[in-house]
Amino acid sequence: MSLRALVLVLALTATQACATAPSPQSPTWLLEQVKRLSAPDTEGRASGTEGADRAAAHAVSVFRQAGLRPGGDAGGYLQPFQVTTGIRLGPANALRILAPAPLGLTLGRDYTPLAVSADGTVESDLVFAGYGITAPELGYDDYAGLEVRDRVVLVLSREPRGRDPSSPFRRPEAYHYSERSHKVINARQHGARAILLVEHPEAEAERLPRLAGISQPWGVLAAFVTRAVADSLLAPAGKKLGALAAAIDQAMAPRSLSVAGMRVRLEVSLTRERGTAVNVVGILPGTDPALADQAVLIGAHYDHLGRGGEGSLAPDLLGTIHPGADDNASGTAAVLGMARAFAAAGGAPRTLVFVAFAGEEMGLLGSAHQVAHPPLPLDRIALMLNLDMVGRLREGKLYASGVDSGTGLRALVTEAARGLPLDLQLRGDPHAPSDHTSFYARGRPVVFLTTGAHEEYHRPSDTWEKISAQGLETVTAFATRLVGAVAAAPAAPTYVKIEAPPARGPRAGGYGPYLGVIPEFGESPRPGVKVSSVRAGSPAEKAGVRAGDLIVRFGPVTVKTLNDLTFALRAQRPGDRVELRLLRDGAEERVEAVLQERRQ
């Protein structure tokens, strides 16, 4: 039998296996779900907030009314887990000039701690470290010949000659040197105890950043000061911030210096708030006794960015509700609609598990929690179908990724679209920053559906009026067909490990080094980056890195967070040989990896 004939048989079997064929919900019903989930009272659905809880309660009501069995904890539909929900000032924050003349500075007017700061107190001499950049490939290092160990460093924002298109720092591969993460972690790597950042003198507006975000501390005290404070700190050296910045830019060379006689004391105390987020899980038991112990899991994340902050592409609108109608009320609406359709049809031969995930915007936390605490053993998941941003169908284009992650999936996906007004864009690679990655990393076949990004992505303007209700209905109908076919197939798709594409040469247009590890998302109590999986054929695999390893050092850089690993990787070049220190089963392992060229 040809593969095409087999697919047709499977599709027919899927239809016959239900008491009636699943009928997708109407465009009007689906759009009403998007309206409900993105309504003002859900406040952007930030995980761990009351607004998100209202959205979760709606998903529970739909699952319950459809007749799905609870698949959460303690016999309910909810699967709770702890998340960081915000940050606020702790009891003790202070910045004080101790010498040459004592002066207390005012919190919120003269300085503010950064959300990435560690807690603690440091008292030391002050060192001006220019732009805080170490860029060996550009022959530039603000720390060259500078002793900053256990000291406080003062660092400018931006990069040298930031407005000069011919500046080497304006090359795309050098953009990261102007990022705050480089400056903070670079200071820590040089041994500084604290970093004071100041806005560049050429910046038109000066405003202390709001304390916001959910980042883990980066292992060094960090605060932002005004330019007036910076000038006061530089005064004993007879310097002004503007003149120093201009001198660096003119010479394209560092002008770092120890500020003799200037001694400061910085104390930071931050409280990271915790809350409870919930996945919503409903189960529709299989109808075929021979297949019912296997399942198809259909998921979408219902959380979004709340009122902005970290992850928002409209940072000036912090405090404004980000409704997230497309991201991802649309995908959640599709999951709710499919749950009702299959329940009304009497189910499917394999069990169907419907999940509305929380914590996706915080790093796939909800799906990471579920694969660690699955409602049924993971090896019984025949397929994980993830829908993320499926409400903007344009010219029929629907992107289906991961179609090579399981045997036969590509053909089943293609067949499910037959007769629908879709222009399928098939991609075999399953790797993408959404919830299916948590399942693929644990060896399960996945398919990821999206209608693609748009200009309202992660902005308050992502509202329900811009959703294509008819397009959402078409995508839901397609997804229903695909799930029906997989749920009825005599044999489940077998997991396929996708080979890494061959690395391209140094002149092939790519840039940056490539290691090939996929980090495990989610919060971890231990410093380091846990490896979720290793791409086949990658430098990491060749070096012997395994899933489950904890990367604690990369070359000279101590790795505590994913930001550290990114910082360390960017400091290398394709072809470099790098030692990695790993914690494996409680013991330290050392391996060497030869980095390859990253693809664009």
N, C-alpha and C positions, 0 to 999 in steps of 0.2 A: 504494500500500500504506500502510495506517495505521501510525503509529509503534508502536502496541501489536503489530500483526501483525509488524512488522519485528523488534521485540524478541523475540517468540516464535521467529521464524526463527533469529535469532542464537543464542538459548539452545539451540535444537535442534541448530544447527550445531556449537556448542561441545561438546555431548555426543557427537555423531557424529564429531567430529574426533579424539577420543582413541581409542586402541585399545580401551579400556574406560572407562566413566564413572569419574571420580575418586571414590573412597569415603573420606569423612572418617574419621580415626582415631577409635577408641572414646573415650568419656569417661574410661575408666580409663587409657588410654595417655596422653591429654593431661594428665590430672592427675599422672601419674607424671613427666612433663616439668617441670611446675610444681614438684613436690617436689624433683626433681634440681637445678633451677636455683636454687631458694631454700634449698637445704640449708645447714646450718651451715658446711660446708667451703668454700662460695663466699663466705662472709663479707660478704654484702650486695652483691657484684659491683661495687664501686667501680672505675671505669676505671683501668687501669694497675696493678692489684693482682693478686696471685697468685689471689685468690678469683675475680676476673673472668676470669682466664686459664683457670681450671678450667671455668667456665661456657662459655667460648668453645670449649674442647676438646670439650665435650659436643656443642655445635652442629656442630662439624666432623665428629664421629663419625656423627651422624645424617645429615648431607648425604652423607658418603662411603658409608655403608651403603645409602642410597637410590639411589646411582649418579649423583649430580649431579657435573658437572664443576667443578673448582676455578675460582673467579672472582676470587681475590685476587691478591696480588703474587707474582712469581717462581714462577708455576705452582702455588701453593698456595691454600688456602681463606682465608688470613688477609690482611687489608689493614691493616697497622700504621700508626700515626701517633702523634706525640708529644703528651703532655698534661701539665699540671701536676697533680701528685698530692697535694701537701701542702706544708706550710711548717714550718720549724723555726728556732730562734734561730741567728743567725750568730755569728761569733767576738767581736763587740764590741757590747755593749748596756750602756748606763749612763745613770743619771739622777743628777745631783749638784747640790746647792745650793752655789753659789759664794760668795754674799754674802746677808745680812750676816755669817753665820758658816758656813764650809765644812762640808758634811755629805754623805756618800755615802749613797744609798738602795739598798735591797736588791732585786734583781730577783726577781720571784715573790712577794715579801712586801709590798713597798711600791708596786710598779708592774709593768707588763708592756707590751711593745709590742703594737699591734694589727696584725692580718694585713694591713690595707690600707695600712699605713705605707710610706712611701718609706724608702730607706736614706740614711744621712748623719748629719751632726752639726750642731747649732745651739747657739749660746751667746748668750743675750740676757736682757734684763729680762723680767719677767713681767707679763702683763695678765690681769685677771679679766674675762671676757666673758659673764657671766651664763649664760643657757641656750644661748648661741651661735646665737640665732635671728634671722633677718632676714625679717620678714613684713610687707611694705609695705601689703598690703590690710587688715591688721589694725591698722595704725598702731603696730607694735612692731618695734624693732630694737636688739638688744643691742650692735651695733657703731656705733650713731649717735654721732658725735663722738669716736670712740675711734681712736687711732692704734695699729695692730697690725702694720704692715709690718715684716717680718723679725724679728718677735718670737714668743715662746711665749705662747699663750693657754691659760687654764684655764677649762673649760666644764662646766656641770652637765648631767647626763642629764635626761630628761623635758622638760616644758614648764610655763610658769606656770600655777598653779592646776590642776594635773593631776587633782585629785580633785573639782573643781567642775564639775558638768554644764553650768552656764551659761557656762563659760569659752569664749571664741571659739576657743580651741585644741582644744576637744572636738568641733568640727564636723568631719564626715568629710573635707571638702576641706582641713582644716588638720592632719590627723593626721601628715602627713609631717614636720612641723616638729620632732617629737620623735624622729625617726629619726636614728640615728648618722650615716648618710650625709649628711644635711643639715648637721649640725653640722661634720663634717670638711671637706666640700667648701666650705661657707660660710666657714670659717676660711681655707682656701686662697684663695678668691676675694677675701678682704679683705687678702690679702698676708701672712698669718701664715706663719712657717716651720715651726711645730710646734703641735700641739694636745694638751693633757692633759685627758682626760675623767675626771670623777669621779661616782660614784653619788650620786643625790639624797639629802639627809639623811633624808627620810621613807621611803626604801626600808628594808624590814625587815631584809633580809639584805645583807651586803656581801661580794662575792666577786670577785676579779679574774678577768676572762674568760680562758678557755683560748685559747692561741694555736692557732687552727685555721682552715681555710678555704683557698680556692684563688683568692681575688680578686687582680686586678691591683693594683699600688700606685696610690694616688689622688693622688700628687704633693705630699704634705706629710707630715712626720714626725708620727706619732700614737701615743699611749700612754695607758694607763689607770692612774690612781693611786688610792690609798685616801683615805678622807675625812680620816684623820689626817694624811696627807701634804699634802692640800689645806689643812688648817688651818695647818700649818707654813708653807706657801707664802704664806698670807694674813697671817700674824702681823705682819710689818713694817708693815702698814697698819692694824693693830689690829682686824682683822675675823675673823669666824668664818663658816664655810660655811653653817651652819644659819641664822644671823641674816641673812645676805645673801639666801638663798633666801626666807626669810619676808618680808623687806622687798620683794623683787620681787613676790611673790604678793599682798601686801597692797595695794601701790600699783598693781599691774598695769603696772609701768613698770620699765625696766632700772635696775640699780645697778652698772653696769660701772665699772672703775677700773684705773688703772695702780698696781701695787704697788711703790711707791718703795723702793729699796734691795734688792729681791729679784732676784737674778740666778741663772739656772739654766743647766745644760748637759745636753742630751739627745743621746744617740748611739744610733742604731738600725741593726742589721745583721740582715737576715733572709735565709734561704736557701729559695728556692722549689724544691721537689723536682720532678724531671721523671721521667716514666715512659712506657712504650709501651702504648697501648691498641690493640685490634684489632677491626675489623669482620670478620664471617665471611660469605663470599660463595659461594654455590653456583649453578650455571647448569644449566638443563634446556633444551637446544637445541630450537627450534621444529621441527615436523614438516611444515609446509607451506613448500616452497621459496620461494613467492611472498611469504610473511609472516615467515619465520624471522629476517630481519634486523631486525625490530622486536621489542620486548619489553614484557612487563608485569613491573614490579618490585614484589615483595611484601616488606615490611620491618616490623621491630619492634625496639625497642631492648632489649637484654638487660642493660644496666648498671643499677645503682641507687645508693644512697647509702652503701654500705659500712657503717660504724659511726656514721653520723650526721654531725653537723657542718652545714656550709652546706646549706640546702635541707631539713633535717629540721624537722618540726613538733613534735618532742619534744626541744628543745635541752637539757633537763636529763638526757637519756639519751645524751649524747655518749659513745661507746665501746661502745654496745650495737649488736649486729648489726641492721640494717634488712633483713629478708629480701626485701621487694619481691615477694611472691608474685603480687599482682595487677599491680603496677607494676614491671617489666613481664614477669615470668616468664610470665604468662598469654598476652600477645601473642606472645612468642617461641615458646611451645609451639604456638600456632596456626600460626605460620610453619613450624615444623618438621613439623607434621602435614600441612600443605598440600604441602610439598616431597615427603614420602613418598607422599601420595595421587596427585599428578600424575605422579611418577616411575613409580609402579606402574601407572598408567593408560596409560603410553606417551608422555606429554607432551601438548603442546597446539600448535596451528598456529603461534602466535607463541612466541618464546623466553620462558622464565620465569626471572627472576633473583630468588633468595631471599637476603635479607640480614638478619643479626642485627647491629644497630648498637651500637657502644660510644659513650660520651661524650654521650649525650642529656641526662643530668642535669647536665652541665657546660655546656650551652648548644648542643645539637644538633651537637656537634663531629664525631661519626661520620658523620652524613648530610652535613654541610658538607664533610667530607673526600672523601666519595664523589662528590658532584656535581662536585668539582674534579678528581677522578681516577676517572671512571666506567669500569666494565668494558666498556661499549660507548657510542658517542656518545649524548649526552643526547637529541638530537632523535629518537632511535629509541625512546625510552621512551613507549609508548602510554598508560600509566597507572602511577602510583605508588600502591599501596594500603598504608596504614599502620595497624597494629593496636597500640593502646596502652591498656592496662587494659581487657581484655575478659573478665575472669573473674568479674564480679559481675552477671550478668544477673538483673535483678529485674523481675518482671511483664512479661518479654519485651522491655523497652525497650533498644533498641540505637540509639545516636546515630551517624548517618552524615553527616559533614560534607564539603563540597567537591563536592556532587553537581551544582553548576552550573559547576564549573571546566573541564568538557570537554563538547563537544556529545554529546547522547544519554545522558549518564551517569545523570541522574535516572531516566530510564525503565529503564535496565538495572539500577540498584540496586533499584528498586521490584520489578521482575520477579524478581530473584534471591531475594527474600524470600518469594515466593509459596508458600504451603503450609507454611511454617516457623512455629513458635510465636514470632513476633517482632512487636513493636510498634515499627516503624521510626520514628525521629524524624529526618526529613531536614532538612539545613541546607545551603544553597547556598554559604555563605561558607567558603572553604578555610583561612582564617587561624586558626591555633591553635599554641600552643607545643609542637609535637612534630615528628618528623622529616620528615613530608610537606612542611612549610613550606620546607625547603631545596630541594625539587624544584619546588614551585609557583613559588617565587621565580625559578627558572630556566626558567619557561615550560612546565612539564609539567602535564597534568591530574592531579588527585589525589583520592583518597577516604580519609577518616580515620574509623576505627571505634573506638568506645569504649562501654563500658557505664556510664561515669560515675564521678565521685569518690565517696568515702565517708569515714567518720570514721577509718579506719585509714590513709588516704593519707599517705605519707611519715612513717610511724611504725613502730616495731618490731613493732607488732601486725598488720602486713600479712602474715599467714601463710597457708600453703597450706590449712589447715582451713577457711578462710572462702571458698574458691573453689567456685563452682558448676560441677562437672564437666560436668553435662548442659548447662548454659547455655554453657559454653565449646565444647562439641561443636556446639551449634546455631549459634553465631557462626562457628565454623570452616567449617561446612557452607555457611552463607550466603556467606562470603568465597570459598570454593572455586567456588561457582556464578558469582559475579560475575567472578572472574578468568577462568574458563572462557569466559564470554560475551565479555569484552573481547578475550581472546586469539584468539578465532575470528571476530570481527567482520570483515567485508570491508574496512571503513574504520575506522581508529583514531579515538578521540575527538580532536577538535580543541581545543586550549587556548583557554579563554575567560578574559579578564581581568575579574574581578569589579568592578563599579562600587561605589565607596564609598557606603554609605547616606547619604542627605541629612542634613546637620547639623541638629540641632534648635536651636530658639531658646534664649536664655539662661534662659527660665523653664520650659523643658520637662522639667526634672528631671535633666538631665545636669550634670556639673561638670568643670572643668578644660579646658585647651586641647588642641587636637588638631592634629598636624602631618601625619601620614599617611605616614611612612617606615617601612619594615620593615628593621631592622638586619640585617647579615650576622652570623650567629652564628659562633662559633669564635674562636680566639685569633689576634691580629694583632700582628706586630712593630712596627707603626707606631701612634703615638698618633692617636686619632680614632675615629669610628664610621662604618664603611663601610655604605653603603646597598645593601641587597640588592634591594629593589624599592620602588616608590612606588605608593601606592593611587590608583586612578583617581579623578579629581574632587577629590582632597584638596588642602589648601593647599600641600603640597610639590610636587605635580605642577604646580599653577598657577604656582608660583614658578620652575619649571624645574629642580627637583632631579631627577637621573637615577640609575638603578641604576648602581652602581660608584663614585659620588661618595663622597668621604671628608669627613664633616662634622668640621671642626676648631674651629669657633667658632659659638656660637648666641647672638646678642645680645652681652652683655658677658662671657659665660662661655666660657673655653677648654675645648674638649671633647677629653678624652683617652680617656675610657671611656664605656660606656653609662650608668654612674651619673651622669657629668657631664651627659649629654644629658637625663636624667630630671630632674636638679636644675634645669637651665636651663629646661626646659619648664614645670615646676611654678611657676616664678617669674613666668610670664606669665599672661595672661587671654585668653579668646576675644575675638577682634577686634583684638588687639594686632598691630602690624606689626613683624616681627623680621628683622634682617639675619642671613643665614647665610653663613659663609665655607666654601667647599668646595675640596677638591683634586680636580681632574679632569684626567687625563692629564698629571699633573706640574705643572699650572699652577693658580694660585688663582683661583677664581670667587666673585663676591659676588652673592647673590640676596636678594630680600625675600619673605617669606611672611606672609600675613595668617591668623592662627590661627583655627580654628573651635572650636565647642563639642564636647567629647568626649562620646560616648554612654556611658551607664552600661552 
